[in-house]
Amino acid sequence: MNNKINQITILISQIQNAHNSELTVAKEWMLEHIDDPKLKQKIPKLSVVAYHLLDTLSRSQELTGIKIAKELGVTRGGITRAARKLQNENLIIAVRHADNKKNIYYQLTPEGQKLAQLHVKMHRELYRKLQEKISTDFNNNELDTIIRFLSYIKNHVM
């Protein structure tokens, strides 16, 4: 039993560490599926936080950095760094309203909208492929056990 617990712990650690290679797979997919040469050059430069910031903005007209940080579960500093990079790449703009000069609101540029849509499409396609693979490789009882296990990890460890 202890050996199995060790194997599980190692696998969870490997999944956590695989985040960088997952980002590489995502970027490779986007590079293969984009026609715009200007946007193609920007894809490798952006972090996972930047892509999720674009995705979050694509569902709203504009948001403050604080709202984006809460939605994504990252620090405000992380959002500020990602937003600065996205502004430098002309993918978002920062706006202050005349009635509230304190808050900065972020909005997508047309290029940012295109990249956000590509990111959403990439997630849909990769998740679809993963779901197909899981549904063919595991039976319902195994899936129930996996769901119970992952729920346990989510609620007690992470």
N, C-alpha and C positions, 0 to 999 in steps of 0.2 A: 504493500500500500504506500509506504513512504517513497519508494522509487517512482511510483506513478505521480505522487504529489510533486516530487522534484521535476519530473518531466513536464508537468502542467506549468509549473512556475517558470521553467526555462522557456517553454513555448510562449507564454504570455510576455516574457521579457523580449523574446525575439520579435513578436508582433509589434511591440512598442518601438523597438529599434528599427523595424522595417519601414518606418514612416518616411525616411529619406528616400528609400528605393521606390516607395509608392509614389512619392512626388515626382520622381524621375519617370515612372511609367505614365503618370498623368501628363507631364509636360511632353513626353514623346508622342502620346496620343494627340494632344492638341497641335503639335507641330505637323503631324501627318494630315490633320483635318482642317487646316487653315489655308486660305488662298492669298490673303493680304500679306505682302512681303514686309510691310512696316510692322504689322502686328506680330508676324512670325519672329522678328528680331527681339520683341519685348518678352515673349513667353519665357525664355530661360532666365530672365533677370528677376522674375517675381517670386516672392515667397508664398508658402501655403496660406499665411494670414492675408496677404494681399489678394489672393484669388478668392478667399472666403469673404473678404471685405467687398470685392466687386459683386459677388453673388448676393450678399446682403443688400447692397445698394440697388441691385437690379429689381428687388421686390418692393422698393420704396422710392418716392420722388427724391427725398433727401433725408439724411440722418446725421445726428451729431456723433462725434467720436465716442462719447460716453455710451450712447444707445447701442452703437455697433459693438463696443467692447463687451457690454452686458450680453448681447445676443450671441456673440461668438465665444464668450467665456475666456477672453484674453485680457491682458492689462491695457489700460489707456495708453501707456507708453508704446506697447506693441502696435496698437492701432495708429498712433501718431507716426511711428517710423514707417509703417506700411503705407499710410496715406501720403506721406512725403514722397516716397518712392513712386507711388501711383500718379501723383501730381507731376513729378519730374518726367514721367513717361506719357503725360497728357492723357491719362485714362480716367482721372477724376478732377474735379475742381472743388475748391473750398469757397464757400459763400457766407457772408455775414448779412443778416437782415437789418434793414434800416431801423426797425423798432427794437432790435436786440443786438447790439454790437459785440456783446460778450461771447455768445455761442458761435461756433464754427459749424456749418452744415456742409456735408460732402454730397456731391452729385456726380453721376457718371457723365462722361463725355460720350459722343457717338462711338468713338473707338473703344472706350471702356465698356459700353453696352455690348458691342460685338464680342469682346473678349469674355465678358460675363456670360453671355449666351453660349459661347463655345465651352466654357467651364461647366455649365449646367449640362450641356449635351454630353460632355465627356463623362461626368458622374453617372448620368442615366445609362450610357452604353456600358461602362465598366461594371456598374452594379447589376445590370441585366445579365451580363455574361457570368458574373459571380453567382447570381441567383440560379441561373440555369445549371451551372456546375454543381452547386450544393444540392439542388433538387434531384439530380440524377445520381449523386454519390451517397446520399443518406436517406434512410427510410423515416417515416413519421415518428417512430419511437426515438430514434437517434436525434432527430430534430428537436423533439420535446426536451430531451436531456441537454442538448446544446443550449437551447433557450433558457432552461432553468439555470444552467451553469453560468452563462454570460450575464444573466440577471443578477446572480449572486455576486459575481465579480464587480459588476457595476455598483451594486448597493453596499458592498462591504469592503472593497479594496480601493477602488479608484476615487 
